Amino acid sequence: MSLKDQLHEMNGNVTLVPVGAAPPEVLSWLAGRLIQELGQNVVIGGALSLPGAGHNARRDQYQGDALLTMLRTLGCPTPERVVGLADADCYTPGPNFIFGQATMGGQEALVALARLRQSFYGLPDDAMLFRERVLKEVVHELGHTWGLSPCADPHCAMHFSNTLRDSDVKEAAFCLECRDRLECQRR
């Protein structure tokens, strides 16, 4: 059975939820690519506002746990997954920022779009590079919801992205070892 068939059988649908002003054209593109990469049924849910309670004014960032809690309250039926695409800069206690966060083995994940854009760093935007980064981080965070931990292979989607270079080097696919771990979980 192919990885796409395994994931489809295990995990049902993925719902992409724009949080804040996430670009609709990126969501549509991402839905199509996730269908190609993972074989998941992908739908785009209704937009949510960024939660005021999750904003840290001193840092001018949103706390990732607050966004995951908001996504959890949507009541996603098992075994579906919900991925919030937050058009914001986010953090979690400890790190200065996060590209994404997920509930390990849970249903909800988020990807923070702000730092995936070239313009965040004062560079000209590159729409295709931005989309590829978003795809890689969504696949990575979905991997956590399916119980995968970070991977040492720098080309695997499950490799931890500490920098944009890490994100740019990795692929939007799981390495053979991570695929095997998914297969073992399925049994």
MITITI-868317 format. One record per atom (N, C-alpha, C, O): residue in one letter; x, y, z. Coordinates in steps of 0.02 Angstrom, whole numbers, plus 50000, padded with zeros to 5 digits. Layout:
% residues N
AXYZ ...
% end
This chain:
% residues 187
M500424994150000 M500005000050000 M500455006250000 M500955006550036 S500285011249960 S500685017349956 S500595021650018 S500115020750055 L501075026250029 L501015030850085 L500365034750082 L500035035750133 K500185037050023 K499565040850015 K498965036650037 K498525039150073 D498945030350017 D498395025950037 D498385024850112 D497855024850143 Q498985023950142 Q499035022850214 Q498765028950252 Q498355028250298 L498985034850232 L498775040950267 L498025042150257 L497685044150304 H497785040950198 H497065041950185 H496665037250230 H496155039250259 E496885031050235 E496525026150275 E496555027950349 E496065026950386 M497125030550372 M497225032150443 M496895038550464 M496655039050521 N496875043550421 N496775050250446 N496205054350418 N496125060050438 G495805051750374 G495235055650351 G495425062150317 G495895062350277 N495065067450333 N495155073850300 N495645078450337 N495775077650397 V495915083150299 V496295088750327 V495895094950310 V495725096150252 T495755098950361 T495415105350351 T495915110950362 T496215111450416 L496005115050312 L496435120950316 L495995126850339 L495485128250309 V496215130150392 V495825135650420 V496235142050419 V496745142550453 P496035147050379 P496385153350380 P496265156950447 P495685157650468 V496795159150479 V496755162750542 V497055169650529 V497645170250516 G496635174750533 G496855181350512 G496765181850437 G496315178850408 A497195185650405 A497125187050334 A497555182450290 A497905184750246 A497525175850303 A497905171150262 A497665171650190 A497065171650177 P498135171950142 P497955173050072 P497565167150042 P497815161550043 P496955168350015 P496545162949988 P496895159149931 P496805153149925 E497285162649890 E497615159149834 E498145154249859 E498265149149827 V498445155649916 V498925151049946 V498555144949974 V498785139349967 L497985146150005 L497585140650032 L497365135949976 L497405129849984 S497125138649922 S496905134449865 S497485130449837 S497415124449824 W498045133649826 W498645130249800 W498855124749848 W499015119149827 L498875126449913 L499095121649964 L498635115649966 L498875109949973 A497985116649962 A497515111049962 A497675106249905 A497695100149915 G497785108849846 G497955104649789 G498605100849798 G498645094949782 R499105104249825 R499755100949836 R499715095649890 R500035090449884 L499335096849943 L499265091749996 L498925085549970 L499095079949990 I498445086449926 I498115080649895 I498635076749856 I498645070549860 Q499065080149817 Q499595076849779 Q500105073449824 Q500275067649812 E500345076949874 E500895074449916 E500675068949964 E501035064049974 L500085069749994 L499875065250047 L499265061150031 L499105056350067 G498915062749977 G498315058949959 G497745060050008 G497285055950011 Q497765065550045 Q497235067050093 Q496665070750059 Q496765074150009 N496065069850086 N495515074150067 N495635080850102 N495715080950163 V495655086250065 V495815092750094 V495245097550079 V495025098250022 V495015100850132 V494495105950124 V494745112350157 V495175112250201 I494465117850135 I494635124350165 I494045126650207 I493495127450182 G494175127550271 G493655129550318 G493565137150318 G493915140850284 G493095139250358 G492955146350365 G493515149850404 G493855146750446 A493605156150390 A494135160150421 A493965161550494 A493385162450513 L494495161850534 L494445163750604 L494855170050615 L495345171350579 S494665173950664 S495055179850683 S495615177750730 S495555172750766 L496155181450728 L496695180250776 L496435181750846 L496115186950856 P496555177350894 P496275178350961 P496645183850999 P497255183551008 G496275188851021 G496575194351059 G496935191851121 G497455194451140 A496655186751154 A496965184051215 A497635180751201 A498035179951247 G497755178651139 G498385175351123 G498935180151102 G499495177951089 H498785186551099 H499275191451076 H499695194051134 H499425196051186 N500345193851126 N500815196651175 N501035203351147 N501445203651101 A500765208751175 A500905215451148 A501645217251155 A501915220651111 R501965215151208 R502675216651218 R503095213751162 R503565216951137 R502935207651141 R503315204151088 R503025205551019 R503355204450969 D502395207951017 D502015208650955 D501995201950917 D502115201650857 Q501845196650954 Q501785189950928 Q501185186550960 Q500945188551013 Y500955181250927 Y500415177250953 Y500695170850983 Y501155167850955 Q500415168851039 Q500635162751073 Q500325156651037 Q499715156151031 G500755152151015 G500535146450976 G500015142151012 G499545139750982 D500105141151078 D499635137051116 D498925139951114 D498435136251112 A498875146651115 A498215149851112 A497875148351045 A497275147251043 L498275148250992 L497985146750926 L497785139450922 L497255137850894 L498195134950949 L498015127750949 L497375126650990 L496955122650971 T497315130051046 T496705129451087 T496095131751048 T495575128451051 M496165137251013 M495605139750972 M495415134650919 M494825133350907 L495915131550886 L495775126550835 L495455120350866 L495025117150835 R495675118550926 R495395112650960 R494655113550974 R494275108650973 T494435119750988 T493735120951004 T493275120350943 T492665120550950 L493565119550884 L493155118550824 L492805111850825 L492325110850788 G493045107250866 G492725100750872 G492805096350811 G492315093350788 C493395095950784 C493555091950726 C493425084550742 C493695081950791 P493015080950702 P492885073950717 P493505069550704 P493875070650656 T493595064650747 T494145059950738 T493995055850676 T493415054050667 P494455054350632 P495175055450635 P495405061450594 P495975061350569 E494995066450587 E495185072150546 E495705076550579 E495815076250639 R496035080650538 R496535085350561 R496335092350540 R496025093250487 V496505097250581 V496385104150564 V497055107850569 V497415107250618 V497205111650517 V497825115550514 V497645122850507 V497355124950456 G497815126750557 G497715133950554 G498305137150520 G498885135850536 L498165141450472 L498685145250437 L498625152450462 L498215156350438 A499045154050511 A499005160450545 A499435165650510 A500045164850504 D499105170850486 D499475176250454 D499735180850509 D499515186550517 A500225178150547 A500495181650605 A501175178850622 A501365173450599 D501535182450663 D502165180050692 D501975176650758 D501615179550798 C502225170650769 C502025166750827 C502635164350866 C503195164150841 Y502515162550929 Y503045159950972 Y502745154851020 Y502135154251026 T503175151351054 T502995147051109 T503495148351164 T504055150451148 P503335147251227 P503825148751280 P504495145451265 P504535139451252 G505015149351269 G505695147051254 G505945150051189 G506335154851190 P505735147251131 P505975149951067 P505745157151054 P505215159251078 N506145160751016 N505965167550997 N505375167650949 N504985172450947 F505315162350909 F504775161950860 F504685154550841 F505105150350856 I504135153250807 I504015146650779 I503755147350708 I503395152150693 F503935142650666 F503625142150599 F502965138450604 F502515139550564 G502915134050654 G502305130250663 G502305126650729 G502805126550765 Q501735123650745 Q501665119950808 Q501075115150798 Q500615116550761 A501115109550833 A500575104650829 A500495101050895 A500945101050936 T499925098050904 T499805093650960 T500045086750940 T499745083650896 M500585084350972 M500865077850954 M500325072450962 M500045071551016 G500195068850908 G499695063650909 G498975066250914 G498515062350924 G498895072750908 G498225075750914 G497935077350846 G498115074350796 Q497475082050845 Q497125083750783 Q497295090550756 Q497155091950697 E497585094950796 E497665101850775 E498395103750767 E498835101450804 A498505108050717 A499175110550701 A499095117650676 A498555119650654 L499635121350678 L499625128050649 L500285129450616 L500805126750634 V500255133750566 V500855136250533 V500795143850533 V500295146650511 A501325147050557 A501355154350560 A501685156850496 A502255155250481 L501325160750458 L501545162750391 L502055168450390 L502445168850343 A502045172750439 A502435178950436 A503175177850419 A503435180850372 R503515173550456 R504235172650446 R504415168150387 R505005167150372 L503915165450354 L504035161450294 L504075165950232 L504275163650178 R503885172250239 R503915177150184 R504595180550182 R504885182150234 Q504845181550123 Q505475185250114 Q505425192350140 Q505895195050168 S504835195450132 S504745202450151 S504825203450227 S504985208950249 F504725198250266 F504825198750338 F505535200850354 F505665204250404 Y506005198950311 Y506715200250320 Y506965206050276 Y507565206950268 G506495209850248 G506675215650208 G506885213850137 G507185217950102 L506715207850114 L506885205650046 L506265205750002 L505705205650028 P506355205849936 P505775205649892 P505415198949899 P505725193649905 D504745199249899 D504355193049905 D504465188549845 D504575190849789 D504425182149857 D504475176949806 D503885172249820 D503915167949864 A503345172949781 A502725169349793 A502815161749792 A502535158249835 M503215159149745 M503295151949741 M503705149249800 M503535144049828 L504225152749819 L504635150749876 L504215150849940 L504255146249980 F503805155949948 F503355156350006 F502885150350008 F502805147250061 R502575148749952 R502115143149950 R502455136549967 R502185132450004 E503055135549939 E503425129349954 E503595128850028 E503555123450057 R503785134350058 R503935134350129 R503315132650170 R503345128650217 V502745135550152 V502125134050187 V501955126650180 V501785123450230 L502005123950120 L501865116850109 L502305112450154 L502055107950187 K502945113750155 K503415109750195 K503245110050269 K503255104950304 E503085115950293 E502925116650364 E502255113450381 E502175110750436 V501765113750336 V501125110450348 V501225102850351 V500955099550395 V501605100050304 V501735092850304 V502095090950369 V501935085950400 H502585095050390 H502945093850452 H502465093650512 H502485088950551 E502045098650518 E501585098950575 E501065093350572 E500875090650625 L500825091650513 L500375085950508 L500725079550531 L500415075350563 G501365078950514 G501755073150537 G501735072550613 G501675066950639 H501785078150648 H501735077950721 H501055075450743 H501005071650791 T500525077650709 T499855075250729 T499785067750719 T499395064550753 W500175065050673 W500165057850660 W500675054150703 W500795048150694 G500975057750752 G501425054650799 G502155054450780 G502555051450815 L502345057750726 L503045057750706 L503435063150745 L503195068750754 S504025061350767 S504465066050802 S504955069050751 S504975066750694 P505335074050771 P505815076950725 P506315071750699 P506485066950734 C506535072750637 C506975068050603 C507655071250591 C507705077250578 A508185067250596 A508865069750585 A509035070950512 A509505074550497 D508665067950466 D508795068650394 D508605075750372 D508015077550375 P509085079850351 P508925086850334 P508465087550274 P508215093050262 H508355082250236 H507915082650178 H507205080250193 H506755081250152 C507105077250251 C506445074650270 C505995080350293 C506235085050325 A505365079950276 A504885085050299 A504865085550375 A504675090750402 M505045080150410 M505025080250483 M505655083150514 M505715083450575 H506135085450474 H506725088750501 H506505095450532 H506115099150502 F506755096850592 F506575103050626 F506875109050590 F507475109150576 S506465113950576 S506695120150543 S506835125450596 S506375128550622 N507465126350611 N507675131550657 N507775138150620 N507745143550649 T507905137650555 T508015143450512 T507645142350446 T507415136850431 L507585147650406 L507285146950340 L507705142350296 L507435138750254 R508355142550304 R508785138050265 R508595130750277 R508565126850230 D508455128950340 D508235122150356 D507595120550318 D507525115050291 S507145125250317 S506515124150281 S506625123550206 S506315119450173 D507075127650180 D507195127550108 D507555121150086 D507445118850030 V507975118250129 V508335112150112 V507885105950113 V507955101550071 K507425105650161 K507025099650167 K506505099250111 K506365104250077 E506225093350103 E505715092150053 E505035091850085 E504975091850147 A504525091650045 A503835091150071 A503615083850074 A503035082350065 A504095079550088 A503955072350091 A504335069250149 A504845071950171 F504085063750175 F504405060250229 F504945055650202 F504875052750148 C505495055050239 C506025050350221 C505775043150231 C505235042150259 L506155038350208 L505955031350214 L505865029250287 L505395025550303 E506295031650331 E506235029850402 E505585032550431 E505245028950468 C505405038650416 C504775041450441 C504175037950410 C503665036950444 R504225036150347 R503685032250316 R503595025550351 R503035023350362 D504165022350368 D504125016050405 D503805016950473 D503415012650495 R503965022550507 R503655023750572 R502895024750565 R502515022450608 L502685028050512 L501965028750500 L501645021950488 L501095020550512 E501975017650450 E501725010950435 E501665006950500 E501175003350509 C502155007450544 C502135003750607 C501555006250651 C501235002250684 Q501415012650649 Q500855015350688 Q500185012850661 Q499705012050699 R500155011650597 R499545009450565 R499355002450586 R498765000650588 R499854998350601 R499724991350619 R499414990650687 R499274985050708 
% end
